[in-house]
């Protein structure tokens, strides 16, 4: 059976395996690029939140409530959601995790990485997601480029990188293309672009730059609502 990736716009991704449905940064309500409303999401096993800005924390609380999904988030973010009414039993490890730590749920291993951005509670983060079948996904969250991305490429065989490329609030195309070479990722999907007028509206330039800076990386430019097969 196959594993699929669906982009719901911005940084909101759904990863569907034969055993699990995982959402990262599930922002549906108020997302101008969301292809479906939150009410149409009926199944989720894991919800991962990179940081607490509204366009990333999004509908995490409601999604966990309506599906019973477990939450992976930094300690402070998890604590805020518990304070807002999330059952603590739904939080992985009971209190969340932090930079460098790995937690496991039903065969999926989730390592929290640093990200360079801003937030209200805790610090911004990314995730290395190692699925039960070994397929490895890096969701960078909101970040600028940083040289330690090379470490992730050395530590993990990254099959897919989900990188912000929209500029203004995160990496631009040049930085993200260089990040691909640091990560040695087999495939990259750009995110955090096209949502607002201030962000880059096309990824053609990014694709051209990746060909030069990371020629072994395949670029897949998705559209909101698009679903692709990973393995």
Secondary structure, 3 states (H helix, E strand, C coil): CCCEEEECCCCCEEEECCCCEEEECCCCCCCCCCCCCHHHCCCCCEEECCCCCHHHHCCHHHHHHHHCCEEECEHHHHHHHHHCCCCHHHECCCCCECCCCEEEECCEEEEEEECCCCCCCCCCEEEEEECCCCCEEEECCCCCCCCCHHHHHHHCCCCEEEEECCCCCCCCHHHHHHHHHHHCCCEEEEECCCCCCCCCCCCHHHHHHHHHHCCCCEECCCCCCCEEECC
